[in-house]
Amino acid sequence: MLNVVLVEPEIPANTGNIGRTCVVSGTRLHLIKPLGFSLDNKNLKRAGMAYWQSLDVCLYNSWAEFVEKNAPFATPSKKTASPANDSLPQLHFLTKKARKTYVEASYHDGDFIIFGKESSGLPEALLAKHALECERIPMLTDNKALVNGDAWSNKNANLSSEGTPRTHEALLSQDICGNFIDPEDYHVSALNLSNAAAIVLYEALRQINFVTIQK
């Protein structure tokens, strides 16, 4: 069984749609608090329709609790050197800031596909700790995708001058091997979270020959 992990999701309709995708693909959904909504939210249930009651879902109070309850995980740098490590599930952190694309990754039954909140994605400190496990869905930069890309760039520059600099220190301090691209290129351009989850999940299912569906 594959696993989709949502870290602090904010929009109930997105989580409902992802839950529906998980049900029909035989995937377990993991939700890490704080959530931006109640699990009784009508928009969540509406998006998930009748599927939500059939969902295999786990809820955690923090990232630390998720790790505690699901570890151990495969270590990328050691994976080819240890047969025992090969049998462990891998973590896949989806972020626009990764250099490696999701189609370059290898997925195995039991792996965890991890997404951040809609407004800001996964914490950069977490990405920096898992640089070899970060992947992205290719998309155009803000300036190429948006007619108002320059306006957004100016807005970000103003935010920096007001005392909220976007220095990306955690990411850059760990990026000695070029695992990340320039985070400044992607402030606005983004796929909807539920679309992104479906894209990557079905690539993972394809790689494992849809075993969770065809059993």
KAKA-V310766 format. One record per run of one state. SS is the DSSP state (H for helix, E for strand, C for the rest). FROM is the first residue (numbers start at 1). TO is the last residue. If there is no record, write none. Layout:
BEGIN
ss/from/to
SS/FROM/TO
SS/FROM/TO
END
This chain:
BEGIN
ss/from/to
C/1/2
E/3/7
C/8/11
H/12/25
C/26/27
E/28/32
C/33/41
H/42/54
C/55/56
E/57/60
C/61/62
H/63/70
C/71/75
H/76/78
C/79/82
H/83/86
C/87/90
E/91/94
C/95/97
E/98/98
C/99/100
E/101/101
H/102/104
C/105/111
E/112/115
C/116/116
E/117/117
C/118/120
E/121/121
C/122/123
H/124/129
C/130/130
H/131/133
E/134/136
C/137/141
H/142/145
C/146/148
H/149/161
C/162/168
H/169/174
C/175/179
E/180/180
C/181/182
H/183/185
C/186/192
H/193/207
C/208/210
H/211/214
C/215/215
END
